[in-house]
Amino acid sequence: MKLNFCSLSSGSSGNCYYLGNEFHGILIDAGISATSIRKFLKDIDISMQTIMGVLITHNHIDHIRGLEVLTRKKSLPAFTTHKIWKSILTPYKRISQDCIREIPLQKKFHLAGFDIEAFPVCHDAPETIGFHICAGEKKITIATDLGHICQTAAPYIKAANLLIIESNYDEKMLVNGKYPQYLKARIQSDHGHLGNHQTSAFLADIISDNLSNICLAHLSKNNNTPEIVLKTLQQTFSERGIILNGQQQISILNRNMPTDMIRLIE
């Protein structure tokens, strides 16, 4: 069995991720236009016809921008909780009712050959979830919008072989930047986003040979750079005396274009 992951877009401008095997695939979030999703999938040799559904983490526009078109024109089933659907459908009434699929929290469901479980994370939306996805022995966890890692979310993140986790902002850049104070406070809050030092410290706590791929996601355009993210992570690991085993891969996900495909199972 093949198992491939690709970030199509990751950042405040839009988020969308692909996970697939040799037969089918799924999307996680649809925060870019449906046209861009189709184009980016074609760029990585994936047909839209193989996509069996889209998982939605929350109602912010950078995670649902393409959802209306995907449901109306592509008849793509979309999966999220009742509370998130309620928050989406109030302003976005043109989403096809036939494509709405409600899922429970912390209970597995099956889609396209994957066992999927949604878990709650802390973010400033009516409800926000991450996803823990199993394909055979491989485990993938996606947690891209969260102000801190709560006790409920932590076990799902720790269990991953492939972890997609946000490293949204550099603390100094945010504090010294041009954002108004209320926005800085929102980003830094326990229901905002993870900063580089928070993410690096958590990764240092959980790093093991079991964690083969780390994807650092949702970088701020104005308050972060890939170079600073990597430098912070390397410095944290060095201070903790952590030496990677040479098998682990660390990726910074691109904001506006696909990142190289990660092949978990060849």
Secondary structure, DSSP 8 states (H G I E B T S, - for coil): --EEEEEEE-STT--EEEEE-SS-EEEE---S-HHHHHHHHHHTT--GGGEEEEE---S-HHHHTTHHHHHHTS---EEE-HHHHHHHHTT-TTS-GGGEEE--BT--EEETTEEEEEEE---SSS--EEEEEEETTEEEEEE-S-SS--TTTHHHHHT-SEEEEE--B-HHHHHHSSS-HHHHHHHHSTTS--BHHHHHHHHHHH--TT--EEEEE---SSS--HHHHHHHHHHHHHHTT----SS-EEEE--SSS----EEEE-
